[in-house]
């Protein structure tokens, strides 16, 4: 009974905040609504026994991705009226994307390939361990591919933003540490003035 | 606890009794944490005072012991000034957002054998997730204040906390590899045996990384560029006054205490006694209670780290911002990666120095 109450509470918050993301005027509030949506879906996952996934959702999306998101939004000088202008114009595109997502999700949920054919004989008590074991044995190959794609993305992001500017004065710490006396000081013998 | 449960069961339904008991336990944790946070400010002023050959607060009460209470009274009665063109709702909720995670994390801390509010399987992950939430309060405070200094402070903290979280997470990975569990209680128990079974010995590098990034996560000196008095006045809370600012302070000190407690749990065996295994001492009548395992050892270890926090503040000059980033990304993260790799090899070949 209590669990059901909590489930409905978090679902209500999730739906309300998801609607808020696309309807509120202020982009900061939209980002905060998205954070709330992530948080409540994480709570629902924890409630259904997937504590590892729930906590990782909070850790990765709420703790890191959305912080950077907020960062960017705060740094931009946003013109709120301009942002609101295209709402009707972009509505068909948004609805189209939503439709595709709905079709994909219903495919995943109803296709026989994605159904659980044989439930586990022994239910794992600790789903972090269970997930780890499956990920590093049965699904090791897809997991490695995902890792490589992520590394590629990191390298690409760094390469795209990396530029050497000639006009900045930067400190080269290894060079500073390795400096020797002879590089900086020169002793000169001079005749004393008479 | 059981007597109380039976007493309440006489006239209340079961669900309500559980609810009341959980609330009681939460109060039992939160109230001491708030008091400790208040008295850490006192300790800080006294200790730094002694280090600088001053007396420190000594006017209110004997030895100045009532100073934190006087400060609290003063702050409660101060006006909370809300800057013009600031975002009122976010401005007022930001302190709460920074205090929430600082207190919630205490739910999974094992204080002694079985003395834990929520003994969950993924305790360590839970802590990591919560420590990453604290940054929101600070970022939103900076943005909602509509002030350049606050905004600059918030930006600095945001980047700093995200960077050091990675090193912190990797240090925790080392701990959970050694313990073989994410549960806080199991992590403490994995270190039982004697003082040489504590994780600080095989994981010394990770211990240093964890504590350093813990200091950076709590924005304490020498990593307190977020506040940087000489550059941006007080950073993200420059526009806050009265209780709103006090809540930021309580959150900061609660986080400090949390990091101190966590370091002692993860690396120094938490509530395990350092005299474990010396039966001569632990079997003594009376004194054996002190020499045996218990909450007091956790408190003692945490006090050492808290003292280190204050000592660092009195000793080290503030890092420059690019040097903070360099330390986090180019020194601490590689150290943890190499350490985890070596630890993995040690575990695979069965060479476990923590199994003396």
Interface residues (C-beta under 8 A of the other chain):
Chain A: X2 X28 X32 X35 X51 X52 X55 X56 X58 X59 X62 X63 X64 X67 X68 X70 X71 X74 X75 X125 X126 X127 X128 X171 X173
Chain B: X15 X87 X90 X120 X121 X122 X125 X126 X128 X129 X132 X133 X135 X136 X139 X140 X143 X151 X154 X155 X158 X162 X165 X182 X322 X323 X326
